[in-house]
Amino acid sequence: MPVVSEPLHRALGLTDEEAERIDGILSRPANGLELAMYSVMWSEHCSYKSSRIHLKRLPTEAPWVLVGPGENAGVVDVGDGIAAAIRIESHNHPSAIEPYQGAATGVGGILRDIFTMGARPIALMDPLRFGPLDDARSRWIAEGVISGVSGYGNAVGVPTVGGEVVFDQTYQGNPLVNVLCLGVLPTERLVLGRASGVGNLAVVLGSSTGRDGIGGVSVLASAGFSADDDGDKRPSVQVGDPYEEKRLIEACLQLLDEGLVVGIQDLGGAGLTCATSETASRGGVGMDVDVSAIPRREPGMEAHEVMTSESQERMLAIVEPAGLDRVLTICERWEVRAAVIGRVTDGGALRILDGFDGEVLADMPATSLHEDAPLYDRPRSAPSQPPGPSADDLPAPADPGADLLDLLTDPAWVYRQYDHQLFLNTVVGPGDDASVLKLRHPTTGAETGRGLALTTDGNHRWCAVDPRRGTAHVVAESVLNLACVGARPLAVVNCLNFGNPENPEVMWQLSEAVDGMAEACDAFGVPVIGGNVSLYNESAGSDIDPTPVIGLLGVVDDLRRRPPGATLVDGHRLVVLGPEATSLGGSLWGAAHGAPGGALAPLDADLHLRVADLVRDLVSGGLVDGVHDVSAGGLGVAVAEMVVRSGVGAHLARIADHRTLFGEGPSRVVVAVDPERLTEVLTIAETAEVPTVRLGLATGARFIVKGLLDVTVDEVVAAYTGRLPEALGVGTTNR
C-alpha cells in the first residue's frame, strides 16, 4: 500500500468511526487490503449509506415484477413468456474528468447489468446534462460524452433510441451522464447474481485486470471535485472496449442458454471486491479468491489494486466443476478469456489468498461488505432562501415571439451521432415523447404484435422550486409521454442526482424527492424496480440543483398502427386535453429571465390518470393525427415543436397572455384532430371527464398566437435546429 501522511483509512475515504466499526467486525485491526475493500464497498456509490433509509419508502411490488431493487437490474413480466430487464446508472464524475471514456464505460457497465440477468440488451437511452453552451469547457465535455455514448453503443451493436440533452448553468463543472438500458429474455432464462453450492467455482470472464479504473466510480462518485484535479483523478477513469463487450455478451448468453451458470455478476463499481462479496452474501455462502489467478495486463499489481480495479468488460460466473470444460470451450469459441479465480465455501467468509493453498491476505464476512455498510440518517433542513424570484412577478415580455425562439433547442444533432435503428426494431426513435420498440420473442425473433415503450424525464427547475412536487411532476410527465405513443406504464427506474449529502439542504431535497416519487408511483400504480443514487455532484463547493431522472417502461398492447407523433396536419384542429392550471414558477421561460423561483401548478393524480387513459385510447384508436405533451416551455414550445416536425404553421386564438403561453403545469396534451372527427374526440373527452380547450388551427406558413406573436415557420425551424450544432461546432478545439 502507498505511504501516506494521514491514517490509511482516512486516505481511503473511511471515517474514524467506520474504521473502528470494521475493526469490531473483524475482532482485530484491519490490514491495508481489507481497508481498501471496505472503502470501496462502503462508499456512497456502492452502499447508498446516505440514501438507503429514504429509498425504503418507495413502492417496489406489483404482480408483474419478477425482480425488484437490489439485483443488477429490475425485471418485469411482459407476457408471451417474455420478461424485460431495465436499469439506469450514472457515470457523472468519470465523465467530468475524461468525457469520452467516462460516457463509453457508462454504456458498457449498464449493458452488463442487463445481460447478467440473462437478457439480451436491445436499447439504450442517455439522459445528459451539461453546463451552458457559451462555456467552452462545457462544450468540450458535451462533445466528448456524446462521442463516447455513440462510439461504444454503435460499436457494440445496441441502438440508442432516445434520452435527453439539457444545458444549464447548474451543471457547469459537474455534468450528469445517466445511461439506461433495456433488455429482453425468455422468463425461464432469468438468473440472479448470487453464489451457491459449496465447491462451485468462481470464474472471471472477459478482459484482464489493469490499473485503469482503480477505485473508479466508487471513489470518484463519493467526493466533490474541481477541474483543477483532473490530472490526479484521470487514472481512476476506466477504459472501455466495445468489441470485447460484444464477445462477452454472446458468450454469457450462450452459457446461460446451456444452463452452465449458477449465478453471474458484472464487475462494475468496486470491481472484484463487489462481485465476490455480493454474490457470496446474496447466496448465504463464503468464497475463497486466489488473487494470483486473476489475469492482469500490467506487471507488479498489488492485491489491493487487483481487488478494487474497475477495469471494464469483466464478469464473474459461478460454475459447477462438472461444467467447467464446456464453459471454457464456449469462451474459447467467442475469444473470451476465462479463468478460475475462486471457490464457493461455507461459513460466509470472503478470503483473499495468494494461491489457494497460500497466504491469507484478507479474511472478512462477505455480508459485512455488502449488507452491513453504515446507514446514515443525515441531518436535513429546508433551504433558507428560495432559488430566486418568481417569474409570475415579472412584467409581460416586449416580444413574446423572440422569447419563444430563444427557448427552442433541437437535440437532433446529438441523436444523429447514434445508430437508433440497429436490429430494425425501432418504431419510434429519438426526439418524440417516448421511444417504441417492437416486442419480439428473444429466442425465436418472432413479432408479438406488441411493443415496448421507453422514456426518460427530469426537470431540475421544478425540483429546485419544490423537490417533492417537482419529482411527482416528473413521474407524471413520464406517464403522459408513454400515453402519447399509446403505451401503458409498467415500471419505474430512477437516477437520483444530488449534491453533497453532508449539506442538510441537499439531504432535505433528496428526502423530499423520494417522497414525491413514492406518492406519484403509488397514485399511478407503477412500482419502482431499481435505480441509482449519485451524490456529491458539486463543483467548487456549489451543489447542482436536485435532478431526479425517471426512466419509465411501458407496453403498447397493439402495435398495428404507428403512433402519430408530435406533428401537425394542414387543416386539422388543435385541442388541449387537460386542466388549464399552469404557473411560471420553475418554468423554462422564468429561468431564461433570471426568475427561477415561484410555485408549481398542482397535480391532480386522478385527473392525470384520466388524461393519460384518454390520450392512450385516442392514439391507439387512430382518432388523432398529432399528439404532444405540454412540458418545459408550456404551450408555446409544445406547438412550436409540432410546427418544426411537420413544416405546417399554426394559428392559435385561445391564449390570453405570456403566462398562458409559457406557463407549465401537469396533465396537458396538444392533439391535432381531423375536423370530421373533432366532435367525436370532444365527446370522448367529455365522457372521460377530461377538460378540453379548442386552441386553434394547423395551417399555412406562419406560427401566430393572436395578440402575442407572429413568426414564420422558417424562423421557428431555424431557431430550433440551428442553435445546438452551431454552438458545439465551435467547441471542438476549446477546453
N, C-alpha and C positions, 0 to 999 in steps of 0.2 A: 504494500500500500504506500502511497506517496507520503512524504514527510510534510507535516503541516504544523503551523504555529499554534493553532487552536485545537481543542479536543476533536478527535476524529469524528465523533458522532455529529458535532455541530457542522464540521466541514461537509458532511454528507446530508445536511438538512434536517437532522433529528434534533428535537429539543432535549434539554436535560431530563425532563420528566419522561419523555419517550425512551431515552436511553436507560433510565432506571427501570422502567417497565419491562424492557427487553431483558435486562439482567435478572429481573424477577421471574420472567417466564422460563429462562434457561437455568435458573438457580446458580448462576455463575456469571462472571463478566463475559460479555460477548466479544468474540475476536473480530478482526477487521473485515473478513469476508462476511460474517454474519451481519455485522452492522451495515455493510453495503447492501445486502439483500433486503434487510428490513427497511432501509432508507428508500429504496425504490418501491417496495410493496406498500409502505405506509405513506407514500407521497399522496398529495391531493389527487393526482391524475389516476392513480391505481386504487386507492382506498376510499375516496369520497368522504374523508373523515370530517369535513365541514358541512357536507350536504346530505349524508345518509339519513340523518334524523328528520330531515324535511321531505326527502323523496318517499319515505314510507307512507306519506299521506296521499299519494297518487293512486287512482283506481287501476288495477292491473289484471283483473279477471273478466272473462267472458266465455261462453260455451265454445267459441271458435278459437280460443287461444290455446295453442299447444305448448308453447314455451314463452314464459314472460321474462321480466328483468332478472339479471344475474348470470345469464349464459352469454355466449359470444354474440348472439343475435336473437331477436324475438321471432316467433314462428306462429302463423295462423293457418287454419284450415280454410281453403277457398273452394272446396268442393271438387267433384270429379276425381277424387283420390290425389289431389294436388295440395301441397302446402306452400306458403310463401314465407320466406325469411327476409327480415328487414333490419337494418342497423344504421345509425348515424353516429359519426365521430367528429372530433375536432383535431386539427393539426395547426392551430393558430401560432403557437410560439416557434416551432421549427420553420414555419413559412415566413415569419418575420425576419428570421436570421438568414435562411437560404431558400428563397421563394420557390425555385423550380423543384428542388429535391424535397422540400417540406410538403408541397402540394402533391407531388408524384407519389411519395411514400404514404401520404394520407390515403390516396386512392388504393395503393397496394394493400394497406392494412385493412381497409374496410372490405375489400374483396375477400381477404382471408377470413374475416369474421363471418362472411356468408357461406363460403364453401366448406368451412369447418363444421357447419351444421348439416352438411350433406346436400346443400343446394347449389345449383349452377347459377352464378351471377348473370343477370340479364339486363340490368340497367343501373346507371349511376346518376346522381343529381349532386350539384355543388352550390350550396348557398355561400356566397362570397361577399365579404365586406372589407373595403379599403378606405384609406384616407382620401381627402378631396383631390379631385382631378388636377387642380392647379399646383399640387405639391409633387415635385419631381420624384422624391423617394417613394411616395405612394404609387405613382405610375409605374416605377420600376418594380415594386412588389407585385402590383396587379399583373403586369406583363409576365413576370416570372411564374406566378401562381397559375395563370391561365394556360401558359405553355406547359407547366408541369402536369396539370389535370389532363390536357389533351395528349401530351406526349406519352403518358402512362396508359390512360384509358384506351386511346386509339390503338396503341401497340398491343395491349393485352387482349383486345377484341371484345370489350364490353362498352356499349353505347352510353354516352352521357346525354340524357333525354330532357334535362331541364335543370332548374335551380334559380338562383337569384344573384344579382350583381348590384351592390349598393356602394356608393361613395359618400363619405361623410366625415366631418372633422373629428368626431369621437373616435374613429379608428386610425387616426394618424399615429404611426409608430407601433400600433398593435392591430394588425389585420385579423379578421376572422375567416378561417378556411375550414368550413364544415363540409363533410362529404357523406352522402347517403348511398347505400347500395341495396338493391332488391334482387332476390334470387328465388327460384322455384325448385321444388323437389317432390318426388313421389313420397307420400306420407310415410311409407314403410322404410325410407332411407334415412330418416331423421336420426342423427347421432349427437350425443352430448359430450361436452368437454370434461369428462371425468375418467379417472383411472379405476380399474377394478381387477380382481383376480391376482392374488399373491403369486409371484413368479412370472407374471406377464412382463413384457419388455417395453421400455420407452425408446422409441426410435425417432431421431431427428431427421426430417426430410427437407431437402432444398439446399439453399445456399450455405456456404461455410460462414463461420462467425468471425467478424472483424472488429476493429476498434471504432469504426463509424457507428454512431448511434449509442455509444456508451452512456447510459443514463437516459438518453433520448428524451422523449416527451415526458417521461416520469419525472425528470429533473427540470427541463425547460418549462413545463406547464405548472410548476409548483413555486414559481417566483416571478416577480416582475422583471423587466429589463429595460435597457435603453439601447439606442443604436450604437452607442459608444463601445459596448462589449460584444459586438458581433463576432469579432475575431476570436475571442475566447470561447464562445459558445458554438461556433460553426462546426467543430468536430463532433458535437453531440447530435448533429442532424444526420439521419440515416440516408443512405444512397440506394436507390431502387433500380431493379432490372425487370422490366415488364415481361421480357421473353422467358426469364426464369419463372416468373409468376404464372405464365400461361402453362408451362410444362407442369408446374406444381398443381395447378387446378385439375388438369386432366389426370395426373397420377392419383391424386387424392380421391377424385370422384370414382375412378376405377377401383381403388382399394375399398371404397365404401360399397360400391355395387357388388363386389365379390364377398362382402361380409368379413373382410380381413382386419377390420379396425374395431377395437372395443370402445375406445374413446379417442378424441382428437381435439387439439387446441392449437390456435395460431400463436406464434411468438411475436406479440406486439409490444405494448408498454411493459417494461421490466424484463423483457426477453425470456431467457430460460428460467430465471427465478420465478416469474409469474406462471409460465406454462407448467412447470413441475409442481409448484406448491398448490396451484389452483386445481389441477386435475387430481392430485392426491387428496386434497382437502374435500373436494366435492364427492369423491368416492369413498371417503372414510378410511383411507389407507395411507401408507407411507411410501417413500421412494428413496432408493439409493441411486445417486447420479455420479458417474465416473467422469469427472471434468476433463481428464486426459483423453477421453474417447471422442470428445466433441470436435468435429472438423473445424479447423481455423485457417484463415487466409493470411494471417500476419504472424511473424515469429515473436516469441518472447511474451505472449499474452499471459497475464496472471489470472488466477482463478476468479478474482472479483470482476475483472474485465470480461471474461467469458460469460459469467453468470448474469451480468447486467447489460451486456451489449444488446441493442435493439436492431442489429443488422436484419435486413429485410428478407422476404421470400423464404421463410422457415416455418415449419410446422412440427408439432410433437404428436406422434401417434402411439397409442397403447395397443400392443400386438401380442397375440398368443404365440409362444415359442414355436408351435407346430406350423404356424402360418408365415414364419419369418422368411423362409426361402421364396415363397410366392410374392411376398411384399418386395423383396429385393429384386426379383425378376421384373415386376411391374415398374418399379422405379428405374431400373436399367433401361427398359423399353422407352420410357419418357425422358431419359437422360436427366434424372433427378437423383442427386446424391442422397444416400440413406445410411445411417449409422446408429447402431445400438449404443445408447449412452446411459441407460438406466434400467432398473428393475423395480417392480411393484413389491412392496413389503407390507407386513402387518405392523401394527403398533402406532402408526400415524406420524412417524418421524421422517423428515426430509433430511437426508445426509448427503453431503457433497464429499466425494472421495477422490483421492489421487490414485486411480486404479481401483477396481472393485475389491481387491484384497489389500489396498494400500492405506495410506494415512487418511484419517477422517479430518477433513478441513473445516467442516461446518456440520452442526447437528442441532436441529430445531424442530418443534412441532409444525407440520405443514399448515394446520389451521391457524397458528399464530401469525403467519404471514398473510393469509388470505382472509380469515374471518374475524380475527381478534385485533385488527388495527384500531387505533384510538377513534373514539366517536366524540366530536366536539359540538356542543351547543353554544356556538359563539354568540357574543353579545349582539343585539340588534337594536337599531333605533331608526326612526323615520328621518329623512333629511330635514335639516332645519330650514332650508331655503328651497323654494320651488325651482325647477330647471330654468326658469326665465319668465318674462312677461307673457301674457296670453294674447294670441292673435285675434281673439274675439274683441279685444280692446283697440285694435288698430283701425285707422280710417280706411275707407274704400280705396282701392288702388286707382291710380290715374289711368292706367291702361291694362285692364284685365287680359286682353289678348296677348300683350307682351309677357305678362306674368305666366300665362298658360304655356307659351312657347318655351319659357325658361325652365319649366318644370319637367319637360319631356326628355327622356333619355332611353334610347333603344339598346337593349343588351344583345342584339342580333350579331354584332361583330364578335362578341365573346362566343356565342353558340356556334358560329361558323368555324371556330377552331376545333370543334368536337365532331366526331362522327356519331350522329344520333340514329343512323339507320342500320347499324350492324344487326345482323340476324333478320333483317327485313321485317321487323316485328313492331316498329313504332307506328302507331296510328295517328297520334297527336304528339308532336315533338316540342322542342323548346319554344318559349315565347307565348304560349297560351295559358289559360287559367290553371290547367293541370295537364300532365302528360298521360297518354293512354298507350298501353301495350297489348297486343293480342295475347290471350292466355292460351298457351299451347301445353300439351302434356309433356313434361320434361323427359319422359322415356321414349315416347313414340314421335313426338313433334306434331301430333295431330291437333288441329284447332278445335277449341271447345265452343266457339261462337260467343265467348265472353271475353272480357278484358280486365286488366289491372290498371288502376289509375293512381298517379302519384303527384303530390305537390309538396313543396317546402315553402314555409312562410315565416317571416319575422318582421317586427317593426319596433325599432329601438325608440322612436319618438313617442309612440303610445306608451311604452313601458317606462320611459323616463318620467312621464307625467303621472302614471298610475300603474305600477308593475302588476298589480293583481288584475285590475280591469283590462289593462293593455294585453296581458297574456291571454286572458279569456277571449279578447277580440281577435287575437292571432289564431287561436284554435277555431273560432267561429269562421274566420276568413278561409281557413283550410277546408272546413266542411263545405262552404259555399263554392270554393274553387272546384272541388270534386263534383258538386251538383251541376256545375256549368258544363261538364263533359259527360253527364248522365250517370255518375257513379255514386254509390252509397258507401259511407266510410266504414272501415273495419278496425283500424288500429293506428295509434299514435306512437311515434318515437320522437325524442326531443334532444336538442343540444343546447344546454344552458350555459351561455357565455356571459360571465360576470367579472367584476373587478376583484380587488384584493379582499379576501374573506376576513382579514383581520380588521377591516373597516366596518364598524357596526352598521353603517348605512348600506353597504353592499350586501351584508347578510340579511338585512331587512328586505332589500329588493328581491333577493333570492327566495326568501321565505314567502313573500307576498306573491311572487310569480308562480311558485309551486301551488299555492292555494288557488290562484286564478285558473291555472291549468286543471287542477283537480275538479274545481266547480264546473268548468266548461265540459270536461270529458264526462263527468257524471251526468250532466244535463243532456248531452248529446249521445250518451250510451256508447262511448268509444273508449276502450281500455288503452292504457299506456303500457307497451310491451318491451320497452327498452329505451336507452338513451345514454347521454354522456354529459358530464359536468366539466366545464372548463373555467377555472378560476385564475386569479392573478393576471387577468387581462388588463394591464395597465402599462403606461409608458411615462417615464419621467415623473412618477408619482401621481399621475392622473388616471383614474379608473374610466373604462369605457362605460357608455350608457348600458343599462341592462338589456341583453339581447337574447331572450329565449327564442330558439328556432324550432318550429314544429314541422315534422315530416308526417304526412298522413297518407295511408294506403287505403284504397277503396276498390270496389268491384263494379264493373259495368256488366249488368246481367244479360244484356242483349246488345251485341256489337255489330248487328247487321247494318246499322246506319251510323256513318261517321258524325261525331258532334260538329255543329256548325262553326264553332269558334267565335272569336271576338271580331266580327266583321259586320259590314252593312250591305244592304241590297237597295239599289236605287228605287225609290218609290215606297219603301217599307216604312211603317210607323215605328217610332221609338217609344218604349214604355219602360218606366222604372217600376220594378216589383220590390215591395218592402216599405219600411217606415220612412217618414220624412225627417226624423230627428237626426241632426248632424251637429258637429261642433268644429271650430277651427283649433280647438285645443289639441296639441300634439300633432298638428297637421303638417303635411309637406309644405303647403303654402306658408304657414306660420314660421316654420324653421327657416325657409328661404328669406323671410323678412325679419329675422332676428328675434322672433317671439315664439319660442318652442313650448311655453307653458300652457296653462289653462286646464280645462276639464274635458274628459272624453264623453262622447254620447253614450247613453245607456244601452245595454244589451238585454233584450228580452229573449231568453232562450227558447221559450215555446214558440214565439213568432218566428225566430230564426229557423227552427226546425220546419215550420210550415213553409217558409220561403224556400228552403233547400229542397223539400219534397216536391214543391210545385215546380221549381226550375228543373229538377231531375225528370219529372214527368213530361214537361214541355219539350225538353231536349230529346228524351227517349222516344216521344211520340211524333217527332218531326214537326212540331207546331210553331217553332221559331227558327229563323234563318240567320240569327246572330245573337250571341249572348256573351256578356262580360260582367264580372263582379265589380262593384264600386269600392275602391280601397284608397290607397295613397293618392292624393291629388283630387279626390272627390269625383263628382260627375264630369267636370271639365276634362280631366286627364282620361277618365274611362272612355268617354265618347271620342276624344282625340285619338286614342289608340285604335279604336274601331275605324275611324276615318283613315288612319295610316294603313291598316291592314287591308282595307277594301279599295282605297282610292276614291271613295264616294264621300261627298260632303254631307253636312247635316245642318238643318235649321231648327233651333230649339227655342221654345217660347215660354216655358213654364219655370224659368229660373229667375228669381226675383233680384238677386244681388250676388256679390262675390262670396258671401257666406254660403249661399246655396250652391254656387258653382264649385267652390274649393273645399267646402266642409266635408268632413269624414265621419262616417258612422257605420255600424254593422248592418248586416241583413239586407243589403240592397244590390240589385242586379239590373242591368240595362239589357233589354231584349229588342231585337228587330223583328217585326211581325208583318207578314203579308196583310194588306188591307182587308182581303177577303176572309182572313182568319182572326181579325182583331177582336170582333165581338165574342168569338168562341174563347179566345185566350183570356179576355177580361172576365167572362162568365166563370171560367175555371178558377181564376184567381179569387173571385168573389166567393165562390163555394169553399175555397181553401182558407178563407178569412185572411187573405193577404192584401194589404193596401196596394193600390196602383196609381201611377200618375202618367198621363199621356204627355210625353215630353216634346215630341215634335216629329220631324220627317227626315229621312235619309234621302238626300238629293243634291245634285249639282256639284260644283267645283269649289264651294266655299264652306267654311265652318262658321256658322252665325249663331250667336246667342243674343236674342232680341234685347237691345238696350245695353249690352255689355261688350260684345266683341264681334269682329268680322274679319276673318283671316282666310287666305286661300288654302286649299288642300295642299298645294305645293309648299307653302310656308310651314304647314304642320309637319309634312313629311320631312322636309329639310331639317327642321329643328330636332325632330325625333331621331332621325337616322344619322345625322352628321356629327353630333357632339362627341360621342364616345370614341369612334375611330380617329377623329382629328386630334383629340387630347392624347390618346395613347400612342398615336403615331409619332408625336414629338417627344415621347418619354423614353424611347428605346436607348438613348445614349446617356441619359441622366440617371443619377442615383440619389 
